Amino acid sequence: MKVVETTQFQIVWGIILILAGIGVFYRIPQVMPKLAEIETFASITPFIKFCFYFIGIVLFCGGIKKIYNNMGTVKKRNSEE
């Protein structure tokens, strides 16, 4: 019974990761102009933008991988029953 609950939790966690990645992609165009106004960050704005997009990609892909791996566990368990 605990394996089912853990698998369900992992799938929900994967969905949360995907939504967080999408949220990062949504916020980048809104935040970057404000960061560019700060003198300290003005010269490294492209690097900061790259880092934000990289974080978004990692979150999104990590969520997809987590869901994919745990859906395989669910399908395997259902075929055994």
C-alpha positions in Angstrom: 0.0 0.0 0.0 2.8 2.4 0.8 4.3 1.9 -2.7 1.1 3.1 -4.3 1.1 6.2 -2.1 4.7 6.9 -2.8 4.2 6.5 -6.6 1.2 8.8 -6.5 3.2 11.4 -4.5 6.0 11.2 -7.1 3.6 11.8 -10.0 2.1 14.8 -8.2 5.6 16.1 -7.5 6.5 15.7 -11.2 3.4 17.7 -12.2 4.5 20.4 -9.7 8.0 20.5 -11.3 6.5 20.9 -14.7 4.3 23.8 -13.6 7.3 25.4 -11.9 9.2 25.2 -15.1 6.4 26.7 -17.1 6.1 29.5 -14.4 9.8 30.3 -14.9 9.3 30.6 -18.6 6.3 32.8 -18.1 8.1 35.2 -15.7 11.4 35.7 -17.5 10.1 38.3 -20.0 8.5 40.2 -17.1 11.5 40.2 -14.8 14.4 40.7 -17.2 13.7 44.4 -18.0 13.6 45.1 -14.2 16.9 43.3 -13.7 18.5 45.1 -16.7 17.8 48.5 -15.0 20.1 47.6 -12.1 23.6 48.7 -12.9 25.2 45.7 -11.3 23.4 43.3 -13.5 23.2 45.3 -16.7 26.4 43.9 -18.1 25.6 40.3 -17.4 21.9 40.3 -18.5 22.4 37.7 -21.2 24.0 35.3 -18.8 21.2 35.8 -16.2 18.6 35.2 -18.9 20.4 32.0 -20.0 20.5 30.8 -16.3 16.8 31.4 -15.9 15.9 29.6 -19.1 18.2 26.7 -18.1 16.5 26.4 -14.7 13.1 26.4 -16.4 14.3 23.6 -18.8 15.7 21.5 -15.9 12.5 21.8 -13.9 10.3 21.0 -16.9 12.4 18.0 -18.1 12.8 16.7 -14.5 9.1 16.7 -14.0 8.5 14.9 -17.3 11.2 12.3 -16.3 9.7 11.8 -12.9 6.2 11.3 -14.3 7.5 9.0 -17.0 9.4 6.8 -14.6 6.6 6.5 -12.1 3.9 5.9 -14.8 6.1 2.9 -15.8 5.9 1.6 -12.3 2.1 2.0 -12.2 1.7 0.2 -15.6 4.0 -2.6 -14.4 2.1 -3.0 -11.2 -1.3 -3.0 -13.0 -0.1 -5.7 -15.4 1.0 -7.9 -12.5 -2.4 -7.8 -10.9 
